[in-house]
Amino acid sequence: MSSEKIIVLIKIIGNSSLHSPIFKRLNPDDYLSGIRKELENGSIINDMLLFSKEANNEFGDMKREDEDNFHLKDIIKVENNQNILYLN
């Protein structure tokens, strides 16, 4: 696994007026369970938020029990050379 972190823009979908996007350096090879712990330590995510992936203008959420099966790189979206992580 690589230990090189990339800059990720974290966006909370749904009620986005309450949350501003946040930039964070994260390792794309880390499992979502590890990313969750890192974001919890920074008070960016809580138990109410789920990782979400955009496909065909729709969002699908990752179940908490599946976070050990997916890497960050599996769900980030690259748009205009920017890595975007969605939380719902």
N, C-alpha and C positions, 0 to 999 in steps of 0.2 A: 504494500500500500504506500501511496505517496503521502508525504507529510506537508506538502506545499499547500498553503491556504490561498483561497481566492476571495475577492471582494464580492459579497452577495448583498443585493438589495432585498430586504425583508418587507413584504407587504401583507397587511392583514385585510382580507376581503370581507365582504359583508358590510359591516358598519365602519367603513374606512374613515368617516369624519372624526371618529374618536381616536384614531391612531395614525401618526405620521410614519411614512416608510423609514426604515433604519438600515444603515450600512453596517456590515459586520464581516470580518475575515473568518471564513470557515473552511474546513477541509472537505472537498467534494467526495473523498473516499470514505469518510466517516459514516457509520450507520445513523439513521434518523434518531434512534434512541440516545446516542451520544450527542448528537446535535441538540436534542431536546434538553439534555442536562446542561450543556453549555449555554443555551439560551435562557434556561431557568435561572442559572447563576447570574445572568445579566438582567434579569427581570424583564425579558423580552417576550417570553411565552409563559403560559400557565396551563393548568389542567383542562381548561375550557377550550383551548385552541388545538386544532389538529393541523398536521401538514396537509397541503392540498396541491394537486397537480392540474394544470390547465391543459385541456385537449379539445380541439374544435370549439373554442369559445365557451366551454363548460368546465366546471371544476369538480374533481373527484377527491374526496378526502381519504387519507390513510388511517386505518384503524390503529389505535395505540398498540395493540398486540402484534401488529405487523411491522412496527418500526425497526425491529431487529433484522428484518429481511430486506430492507431497502437502504441504499446509500443516498446521500444528499444528491449526488450527480444523477440519480435516477429520476428525480422530481423537479430539479431546477429548470427554469426556462431561460434560454439565452435569447435576448432580444436587443438588437442594436449594440452588440458587444457587452451587454450588461447581464449578469447572472441574477435571476429573480427567484426568490423563494416565497411561495404563497402560504399563508396561514389562514385558517377559517375557524 
